[in-house]
């Protein structure tokens, strides 16, 4: 009886160990969000907001795509951009651009989702696709204008000293 109980305990112990090992191996195959974005960024080209502004000023031909949510887009977008939400870009891009050699610049809020969109566009066959480093946040930090239903919104960094603003500080004694 002791021998049978010992064998049963050993079998149970081996089963538990096997299940734990299998579960551990399954967990280790799941990539973190950071790992995914790091891998994708190796295969994607990025432009800084200054590079995009220079491209806009030079009148180079390109398609600017905003992949943010409708709410984010309505709050403010970069002039000349086409709104194609991330969830629809793969099925709608060919209505916007059929040329696989066209230059396409994609932006989102912080730069991560646009990396995913760029990867998808590359997989569809588009060759000249760029993501804006830092997304809309970086664009605004450069104090470039954005637009919405009411027109142009000039971005002002209140933490930066502006020679056009009064230097009188009402909180200073």
C-alpha positions as CSV (number, residue, x, y, z in Angstrom):
1,X,0.0,0.0,0.0
2,X,2.8,2.4,0.9
3,X,4.5,1.6,-2.5
4,X,1.3,2.4,-4.4
5,X,0.8,5.6,-2.5
6,X,4.4,6.6,-3.1
7,X,4.0,5.9,-6.9
8,X,0.8,7.9,-7.0
9,X,2.5,10.8,-5.2
10,X,5.4,10.7,-7.5
11,X,3.1,10.6,-10.6
12,X,1.2,13.6,-9.2
13,X,4.4,15.5,-8.5
14,X,5.7,14.8,-12.0
15,X,2.4,16.0,-13.5
16,X,2.4,19.2,-11.5
17,X,6.0,19.8,-12.4
18,X,5.2,19.2,-16.1
19,X,2.2,21.6,-16.0
20,X,4.3,24.3,-14.3
21,X,7.1,23.9,-16.9
22,X,4.7,24.1,-19.7
23,X,2.9,27.1,-18.3
24,X,6.3,28.8,-17.7
25,X,7.3,28.2,-21.3
26,X,4.0,29.6,-22.6
27,X,4.4,32.8,-20.5
28,X,8.0,33.3,-21.8
29,X,6.7,33.2,-25.4
30,X,4.4,36.2,-24.9
31,X,6.2,39.4,-25.8
32,X,5.8,42.6,-23.9
33,X,4.5,45.7,-25.6
34,X,8.0,47.2,-25.4
35,X,9.5,44.2,-27.1
36,X,7.0,44.4,-29.9
37,X,7.6,48.1,-30.5
38,X,11.4,47.7,-30.2
39,X,11.3,44.9,-32.9
40,X,9.0,46.9,-35.2
41,X,11.1,50.1,-34.9
42,X,14.1,48.3,-36.2
43,X,12.2,47.6,-39.5
44,X,10.5,51.0,-39.8
45,X,11.7,54.4,-40.9
46,X,10.9,57.3,-38.6
47,X,10.8,61.1,-39.1
48,X,11.1,63.7,-36.4
49,X,8.5,66.4,-36.3
50,X,11.1,68.8,-37.6
51,X,11.7,66.4,-40.6
52,X,8.0,66.4,-41.3
53,X,7.7,70.2,-41.1
54,X,10.7,70.5,-43.5
55,X,9.0,68.0,-45.9
56,X,5.8,70.1,-45.7
57,X,7.6,73.4,-46.3
58,X,9.5,72.0,-49.2
59,X,6.3,71.1,-50.9
60,X,7.4,67.5,-51.4
61,X,4.6,65.2,-52.4
62,X,3.5,62.7,-49.7
63,X,0.4,61.4,-48.0
64,X,0.0,62.2,-44.3
65,X,-2.2,59.8,-42.4
66,X,-3.6,60.2,-38.9
67,X,-4.3,56.8,-37.4
68,X,-5.7,58.1,-34.1
69,X,-9.3,57.7,-32.8
70,X,-12.0,60.0,-34.2
71,X,-12.1,61.9,-30.9
72,X,-8.4,62.5,-30.9
73,X,-8.5,63.6,-34.6
74,X,-11.5,66.0,-34.0
75,X,-9.6,67.6,-31.1
76,X,-6.7,68.5,-33.4
77,X,-4.8,67.2,-36.4
78,X,-1.9,68.1,-38.5
79,X,-2.8,70.2,-41.6
80,X,-3.2,68.1,-44.7
81,X,-3.6,64.8,-43.0
82,X,-6.1,62.1,-43.9
83,X,-7.9,60.4,-41.1
84,X,-7.7,56.6,-41.4
85,X,-8.1,55.0,-38.0
86,X,-5.6,52.2,-37.1
87,X,-8.3,49.6,-37.2
88,X,-9.2,50.4,-40.8
89,X,-5.9,51.3,-42.4
90,X,-5.3,47.9,-44.0
91,X,-8.8,47.9,-45.7
92,X,-9.0,51.6,-46.6
93,X,-5.5,52.6,-47.7
94,X,-5.9,51.5,-51.3
95,X,-8.8,54.0,-51.7
96,X,-6.3,56.7,-50.7
97,X,-3.2,55.4,-52.4
98,X,-2.7,52.6,-55.0
99,X,0.9,53.5,-55.7
100,X,3.3,51.2,-53.7
101,X,6.1,53.7,-54.2
102,X,4.3,56.7,-52.8
103,X,5.7,58.4,-49.7
104,X,3.3,57.8,-46.8
105,X,3.8,59.4,-43.4
106,X,1.8,58.1,-40.5
107,X,1.2,59.6,-37.0
108,X,-0.6,58.7,-33.9
109,X,-0.7,60.2,-30.4
110,X,2.7,59.0,-29.1
111,X,4.4,57.1,-31.9
112,X,3.7,53.5,-31.0
113,X,0.5,52.8,-32.9
114,X,1.8,54.5,-36.0
115,X,4.7,52.0,-35.9
116,X,2.1,49.2,-36.1
117,X,0.4,50.9,-39.0
118,X,3.7,51.4,-40.8
119,X,4.4,47.6,-40.4
120,X,1.0,46.8,-41.8
121,X,1.5,49.1,-44.8
122,X,4.9,47.6,-45.5
123,X,3.3,44.1,-45.4
124,X,0.7,45.3,-47.9
125,X,3.6,46.3,-50.2
126,X,4.1,50.0,-49.6
127,X,7.8,50.8,-49.7
128,X,8.2,54.4,-48.5
129,X,6.3,54.5,-45.3
130,X,7.4,56.6,-42.2
131,X,6.2,57.0,-38.7
132,X,6.5,60.3,-36.8
133,X,8.8,59.9,-33.8
134,X,6.8,60.8,-30.7
135,X,3.6,61.3,-32.7
136,X,1.2,64.2,-32.2
137,X,2.7,64.8,-28.7
138,X,6.1,65.5,-30.2
139,X,4.6,67.7,-32.9
140,X,2.8,69.8,-30.3
141,X,6.0,70.0,-28.2
142,X,7.7,71.6,-31.2
143,X,5.0,74.2,-31.1
144,X,3.7,73.5,-34.6
145,X,0.1,74.4,-35.3
146,X,-2.7,71.9,-35.3
147,X,-6.2,72.3,-36.8
148,X,-9.7,71.3,-35.8
149,X,-13.3,72.3,-36.7
150,X,-12.6,75.8,-35.5
151,X,-9.5,76.4,-37.5
152,X,-5.8,76.7,-36.7
153,X,-4.7,76.2,-33.1
154,X,-1.4,77.8,-32.4
155,X,0.5,75.9,-29.8
156,X,2.2,77.8,-27.0
157,X,4.5,76.3,-24.4
158,X,3.7,78.3,-21.3
159,X,6.8,77.0,-19.6
160,X,9.1,78.6,-22.2
161,X,9.9,82.3,-22.0
162,X,8.4,84.2,-24.9
163,X,9.7,87.6,-25.7
164,X,6.3,88.6,-27.1
165,X,4.6,88.0,-23.7
166,X,4.8,90.3,-20.8
167,X,7.6,89.5,-18.4
168,X,5.6,90.8,-15.4
169,X,4.9,87.9,-13.0
170,X,1.8,88.6,-10.9
171,X,2.9,85.9,-8.4
172,X,6.3,87.4,-7.7
173,X,6.5,89.6,-4.6
